[in-house]
Amino acid sequence: MPDSSPEPPSTPLSRRGLERLDLLLLSAEALDLNGGEAMVWMSQQMGFSGLFPNRVELWKRRCHNPLRRATRRGRLDPAETDALMRILCALADRLYPLLRALLATNEPEAVRQRRWELFEGRLADLVRERMNPRRVGVQTLLDPQRGARQRRQLIQSLALGAGTGGYERLRASLHDPVV
Amino acid sequence: MKQTLRYDQVSCRLQVEGLPDLSSGQAQDALGIITGWSLSWPGRPELEGRREHLLALMAVVLPYARHLISGVARPFGGGEMPVSIAPRAEGGHSLQLRSSQPDTPSLDLHLDDAELADLVRVLDQLRLDPRLQVKLDLPEPQPLNPREVMERVPLRRRLAAPVGGAVALALAATLGALLPEPAPQRQTSGQRETSGQRETPGAAGATPQPSSRQPSVPPGDGAQPGNP
């Protein structure tokens, strides 16, 4: 199901953009216990086997996130980052009911809190496992108070970036300038 | 002939009605002329309008969502536009629709993040539906400009680094001013006498020893103290 929406001119993604892209993929993994597998399967289904022939290649691209425990230097090819964004949007589309449930305010507070605890617990486990704990960005994300806004922002970005329409928005957002 | 496009999400349903523009050679199942639309929310009044209102809704909600995905919540619309959307201080979003009918008050809808995401999804579905063959003239999502990105950081946090630097500099300058000035070095008699001589690098920093630099007096010249 590769999609045929017009592709704007490609530019390499900044380190900050790579960091956000990987954190969004990590959030999708936190929402779906089989997120890692789903990512590989989605990549094959969308016709990106040439770019990411196996899970190791996919993992290597994601390791360009500077917050990673074993980070890789250099920039990714725009075709690779665009493919990762398309995979992310397709994952977000599949997970949209969960994303929506996290953002909705019309349910009892206890239910909402339990959902957030589950998501935040899984995200914290994944972050501790894969990210460099000495980085301030990682410490902030793991902090129950200071990181709450960022975690909500990740879920909101996934909800607004879900699907084909969301891809253009998410792509523009990841290319925001670094100030 | 009449076509109806319907898009459903959990909290809203968008229905667009129209006709194919056969004069432009459009297919029978296409929608080239929008005759009306409605957006229904459970428990809230249904929104209806003409083509212009639908385009105004898309022109305001989609850029708002684009900014929100970058963490920038700023109002869109207002003024002459029939639709406006803005973040609410207590959380959520306020969607305001102004009627073109006179004496009709504007409608203010409060949406939470999930309802906004639903609205964005139905508008995306409509925008990308190949059956809709109406020119929408919506701008492509673009990266924000640096100023907008900077403004998403709260003013207090943005000013913390420069103000902290200025305070540190002022403190260092004040402390420097409070330190006593070093007293000028007093010249010794030995230095005064040898001032005409060329100083060697080794002797430059050495403390002069007056006893060793006393000029020798030749014996028997009558200048010995105690001699008449």
Chai-1 contact restraints between the chains, C-beta under 6 A:
chainA,res_idxA,chainB,res_idxB,connection_type,confidence,min_distance_angstrom,max_distance_angstrom,comment,restraint_id
A,R100,B,A114,contact,1.0,0.0,6.0,A-B,restraint_1
A,L103,B,D113,contact,1.0,0.0,6.0,A-B,restraint_2
A,L103,B,A114,contact,1.0,0.0,6.0,A-B,restraint_3
A,A104,B,A114,contact,1.0,0.0,6.0,A-B,restraint_4
A,T105,B,D112,contact,1.0,0.0,6.0,A-B,restraint_5
A,Q153,B,G71,contact,1.0,0.0,6.0,A-B,restraint_6
A,Q156,B,D113,contact,1.0,0.0,6.0,A-B,restraint_7
A,S157,B,I69,contact,1.0,0.0,6.0,A-B,restraint_8
A,A159,B,A117,contact,1.0,0.0,6.0,A-B,restraint_9
A,L160,B,A65,contact,1.0,0.0,6.0,A-B,restraint_10
A,L160,B,I69,contact,1.0,0.0,6.0,A-B,restraint_11
A,L160,B,A117,contact,1.0,0.0,6.0,A-B,restraint_12
A,L160,B,V120,contact,1.0,0.0,6.0,A-B,restraint_13
A,G161,B,I69,contact,1.0,0.0,6.0,A-B,restraint_14
A,T164,B,L128,contact,1.0,0.0,6.0,A-B,restraint_15
A,G165,B,D124,contact,1.0,0.0,6.0,A-B,restraint_16
A,G165,B,L128,contact,1.0,0.0,6.0,A-B,restraint_17
A,E168,B,P141,contact,1.0,0.0,6.0,A-B,restraint_18
A,R169,B,R66,contact,1.0,0.0,6.0,A-B,restraint_19
A,R169,B,I69,contact,1.0,0.0,6.0,A-B,restraint_20
A,R169,B,P141,contact,1.0,0.0,6.0,A-B,restraint_21
A,A172,B,P141,contact,1.0,0.0,6.0,A-B,restraint_22
A,A172,B,Q142,contact,1.0,0.0,6.0,A-B,restraint_23
A,A172,B,P143,contact,1.0,0.0,6.0,A-B,restraint_24
A,S173,B,I69,contact,1.0,0.0,6.0,A-B,restraint_25
A,S173,B,S70,contact,1.0,0.0,6.0,A-B,restraint_26
A,H175,B,P143,contact,1.0,0.0,6.0,A-B,restraint_27
A,D176,B,S70,contact,1.0,0.0,6.0,A-B,restraint_28
A,D176,B,P143,contact,1.0,0.0,6.0,A-B,restraint_29
A,D176,B,L144,contact,1.0,0.0,6.0,A-B,restraint_30
A,D176,B,V149,contact,1.0,0.0,6.0,A-B,restraint_31
A,P177,B,P146,contact,1.0,0.0,6.0,A-B,restraint_32
A,P177,B,V149,contact,1.0,0.0,6.0,A-B,restraint_33
A,V179,B,P146,contact,1.0,0.0,6.0,A-B,restraint_34
A,V179,B,V149,contact,1.0,0.0,6.0,A-B,restraint_35
A,V179,B,M150,contact,1.0,0.0,6.0,A-B,restraint_36
